[in-house]
Amino acid sequence: MIKTKYYYDKETLSYKKVKNSKFGFLKNLLILFMPVLIMSTGFSFVILSFFKTPNEILLQKEINQLTAEFKKIENKIISTEKTLNELSEKDAKIYRIMLDASPISDDVRLAGFGGVDKYSNLEKLHSTEMIIDISKKTDQLIKKLGIQSKSLDELFSLAIEHSEKIQCIPAIEPLSKKDYSRISSGFGPRIDPHYKIRKMHTGTDFAAPTGTPVYATGNGKIIEAVNRSRGGYGKFIVIDHGYGYKTQYAHLSKLAVNTGQNVKRGELIGYVGNTGKSTSPHLHYEVRINNKKVNPIDYFYNDLTIEEYDQMRKNYSQKN
């Protein structure tokens, strides 16, 4: 039941009803609901401050999972980068030195990583620092991998060329050890057996019976195969091994190859003889580098141990 309110009018000396205005009504209504509003606001503040909604709980769980995944990715990047750095170090300090290639400078390996504004589009995202850090490390890793991949391609080509070169360098004795009795004369000054004066001997003489097989000491191409005794060398063969190397095999009794033929290391090319200016059956063997005659003993490293090499050096000195 709504109570009617009165007030005393002093002018008329009578009681009159109090008329409720809209403002008064609203004021009364506000006063009535103020405690409820205050309590509701307080409850809401407490709930929002100390309790999470189901959606917030799911979002937080997702954020935690993503953060953990970011950490795993970061650890994988760090591990991969460590492996790549080790490979780059081997590239520079081992492979390129072995293959006589210029190392890749650090300026090239580390240059060109991103730009000032490259990651600006990531700055407004949640976990900005983590995302930008991962992005930078990934870009750096991709760049390093690209450089290392090109380097390995280059090293692969150099390795093939180096392998071919190794096969071409004259690196064995031209006669089997079991086939020759001794080295009768070494590289260097000696008393010429014909002229009896001191002259330079430009090769190594292997004393062996006529018909002893003679082998190519490295891969190459026959550029001379003289089957008629000509001059002091008699019957002889010259092989061009490429890379500036040539070898000559003289005083042969018979040839087993022809001019223009390709041969491989260890392949039969002729037989020991006594043709030309020769006093007994033997093979005169020469090694030339850029047409300069050098000591063949320095190119027997595929055949000789250190002890055998030292002994051969002593024999050379005694023979000459």
URBEL-V832291 format. One record per pair of residues at least 6 apart in sequence whose C-alpha atoms are under 7 Angstrom apart, sorted by the first residue. I is the first residue (numbers start at 1). J is the second residue. Records with the same first field share a line. If there is no record, write none. Layout:
I: J, J
//
This chain:
5: 17, 18
6: 15, 16, 17, 18
7: 15, 16, 17, 18
8: 14, 15, 16
9: 15, 16
74: 134
81: 141
88: 148
92: 103, 104
96: 102, 103
99: 158, 159, 162
109: 144, 147
113: 140
119: 132
122: 128, 132
167: 218, 219
168: 218, 219, 220, 241, 242
169: 218, 241, 245
170: 217, 218, 299
171: 217, 218, 299, 300, 301, 302
172: 217, 299, 300, 301, 302, 303
173: 217, 300, 303
174: 214, 215, 216, 217
175: 213, 214, 215
179: 208, 212
180: 206, 207, 208
181: 207, 208
182: 206, 207
183: 205, 206, 207
184: 205, 206, 207, 319
185: 204, 205, 316, 319, 320
186: 203, 204, 205, 316, 319, 320
187: 201, 202, 203, 204, 295
188: 200, 201, 202
189: 198, 199, 200, 201, 320
190: 198, 199, 200, 201, 320
191: 197, 198, 199
192: 198, 199
202: 286, 293
203: 284, 285, 286, 295, 296
204: 284, 285, 286, 296
205: 282, 283, 284, 285
206: 282, 283, 284
207: 281, 282, 283
208: 272, 281, 282
209: 272, 281
210: 253, 272, 273, 281
211: 253, 271, 272, 273
212: 271, 272
213: 268, 270, 271, 272
214: 268, 269, 270, 271, 272
215: 266, 267, 268, 269
216: 264, 265, 266, 267, 268, 269
217: 265, 266
218: 241, 264, 265
219: 241, 263, 264, 265
220: 239, 240, 241, 242, 262, 263, 264
221: 239, 240, 241, 260, 261, 262, 263
222: 238, 239, 240, 258, 259, 260, 261, 262
223: 238, 239, 240, 259, 260
224: 237, 238, 259
225: 236, 237, 238, 258, 259
226: 235, 236, 237
227: 235, 255
228: 235
229: 235, 275, 276
230: 276
231: 276
232: 276, 277
233: 250, 251, 276, 277
234: 250, 251, 252, 275, 276, 277
235: 250, 251, 252, 253, 275
236: 249, 250, 251, 252
237: 248, 249, 250
238: 246, 247, 248, 249
239: 246, 247, 248
240: 246, 247
244: 289, 290
245: 288, 289, 290
246: 287, 288, 289
247: 286, 287, 288
248: 285, 286, 287
249: 283, 284, 285, 286
250: 283, 284, 285
251: 272, 273, 274, 275, 276, 278, 282, 283, 284
252: 270, 271, 272, 273, 274, 275, 283
253: 271, 272, 273, 274, 275
254: 270, 271
255: 269, 270, 271
256: 268, 269, 270
257: 269
272: 281, 282, 283
273: 281, 282
274: 280, 281, 282
286: 293, 296
287: 293, 294, 295, 296
288: 294
//
